[in-house]
């Protein structure tokens, strides 16, 4: 399939035919391409990324990298026909498909057996891929790679040993070395591991791709540490537009007012200080304890008074949340994104 000709970005916005740009992602589009026949050939695709002058469309059965940029010069329409199936791109490495060998397995969670008791497929997580991309893979496809074959053998050996002593060890509680894990797991085959591993916590970075492809986003997954973050494509984040918009909101350059404040190196007068009478409301309805609120007020008063201080108390009493609350207050109320704090005089410790 020929790629749409890229006309280049301009100040002109693409006409989306009655659809707002924020609503265009995940909509189905029909694009007509001239392939030399008697009439143009229609392709059904899914919009996965939107720029001011063009949108990126992934077509059914094609790899995401084989999508096309569509702009006002192309012949396209929105496809609202409920009979048209939502396009699904081909699996990307390290995922397995009939036309693509399996990548390296990180962990095996479950297995399926046939009526004769033979293990015929395994639910695996791939190395350097998010849990979201885990798959059921036939045994034959795994045995084609020596490292994966060894992983399967260790998994089966550990499973047999557990069953031999009279107890059943749920397969999702076996770690990648075939030993029992202390990590909490799920309880059914529908949830072989903590289901929160599949939920986007936040987007923490963005990087451009070669060949004029849409960018990749670094995703921190809920209930997993930051070293479990993975780079994901726009198709993976198709229904996570709020997370990408939130990331870009925080990445916006400082306003002229914020730049003036930072350049001046001065702070607002002490009279700007207003004692917080109640705690801010955090995610999931959390709030500060009374002594933490008192600490926040003390830190804020010290900042307005241009007095260097150090916050110190026992471990686990909330120094971090108090510091974060202070920084958020200065950003929201005083338009201060960055603090000029000498290293020898830290705000908190």
DAKA-V664672 format. One record per residue. OMEGA is omega in whole degrees, 0 to 359 (NA if undefined). Layout:
OMEGA  OMEGA
This chain:
181  176  178  180  180  182  181  180  177  179  181  179  179  176  185  171  175  181  176  182  182  180  185  180  180  174  181  185  173  181  179  179  177  181  175  180  181  180  179  181  180  174  177  182  182  177  181  182  184  170  183  187  183  176  178  186  176  185  185  177  179  175  182  180  179  176  184  171  179  178  184  180  181  178  184  175  172  180  181  181  181  179  181  181  180  181  178  180  177  181  179  178  6  182  181  170  181  181  186  181  180  173  181  182  176  183  175  184  187  174  174  181  176  183  179  180  179  179  187  178  184  177  190  170  183  176  178  176  180  176  181  183  179  186  164  184  178  179  182  180  179  183  178  178  184  181  178  179  177  178  178  181  178  179  182  179  179  180  179  179  180  181  182  181  173  180  179  177  179  186  180  177  175  179  188  176  178  179  181  183  177  182  178  180  177  188  181  178  176  180  184  176  180  184  178  177  181  184  178  175  176  171  187  178  179  176  181  175  176  176  175  177  176  183  171  179  178  188  170  185  181  178  175  180  182  178  173  179  182  175  185  179  179  180  178  182  185  183  178  183  179  179  180  177  179  177  183  176  180  180  180  179  178  177  179  179  180  179  179  180  182  182  183  181  181  178  176  180  180  182  177  182  174  181  176  182  180  183  168  178  182  180  180  174  180  180  179  170  183  182  176  177  177  178  177  179  179  178  180  179  180  179  179  181  180  182  179  182  176  178  183  172  185  180  175  181  170  177  182  182  176  180  179  180  178  181  178  179  180  179  185  188  183  178  179  179  182  182  173  183  177  183  182  178  182  177  180  180  NA
